């Protein structure tokens, strides 16, 4: 069974939320937006009045509420705001720093027409831009759902091969996710890491079944065949979509060693992608604490002792230390204890478009 990721990482960034409320207010937010427009309009009227009237440059502040109305409510409302602005700084405003009388008809009428034209024109531009952004966002969300469905299909293939080991890939995904948080991975990168954990053994779909289920020791030739799975999994992901490159990078690197003796590329130290270093620790910890046809599971202390012995040679010492902290906090899962449902499958982000996709419910 495939679980998915939810929680606070799913929320949009606050600046994006407020930007959307300004550009596309709905319901109570639309009323609040109009209230802000009216209040800002009255504020400008007051500033113009107390600074001596319409000859003062402060009269140009009136374009602020007009453009705000255009951005949030469209051409019609912005034109009405422009008309109201022209009247409010029209016949009843001072015409100079010294005179308190009204303005000549031509002056305030021309200004009112300019306000209306600016409001209507800007409103039309903003409406066209909103339509374009909405269409782009809808396209991004359709692409994201398509990517999510592709990843779910690949995860189902892994689950078929994972059946004998009872949720190995899900537990690796869970521990990779928790280790990533501990090491400062955030937001969409954390989702990508979760996917990489879930799909780290994807390449085994191309390894003969008899090798994967062989109870005894593998021959040298069979071991070389198994070693292909890291690179093969990355190739499958990249062939599905270039957008999966961050996931593929972690999948390819999860059997690299800190000392450079791993595979498939023989990378060493920090040249190994962080996701690969995290997955290496999560994968081995899960293998050690799970039952296999050829051995009983190790206890958590035994598994940690093994990881510590190999920190600095096989594993990144910093990642091993992060796992020790997770164990101390009681945040590890072993065989027979399913990962929390908090990890539900996220819809993949459309990174190349620079847009945040919404998650599937």
ABEGO torsion letter per residue (X at the ends): XBBBBBEAAABBBAAAAAAAAAABBBEAAAAAAAAAAAAAAAAAAAAAAAAGEAABAAAAAAAAAAAAAAAAAEAAAAAAAAAAAAAAABAABBABAABABBBBAAAAAAAAAAAAAAAAAAAAAAAAAAAAAAAAAAAAAAAAAAAAAAAAAAAAAAAAAAAAAGGAAAAAAAAAAAAAAAAGBBEAAAAAAAAAAAAAAAAAAABBAAAAABABBBBAAAAAAAAAAAAAAAAAAAAABAAAAAAAAAAAAAABBAAGABOAAGBBEAABBAAAAAAAAAAAAAAAABBBAABBBBBAAAAAAAAAAABGAABBAAAAAAAAAAAAAGABBBBGBBBBAABBBBBBBBAAAGBBBBBBX
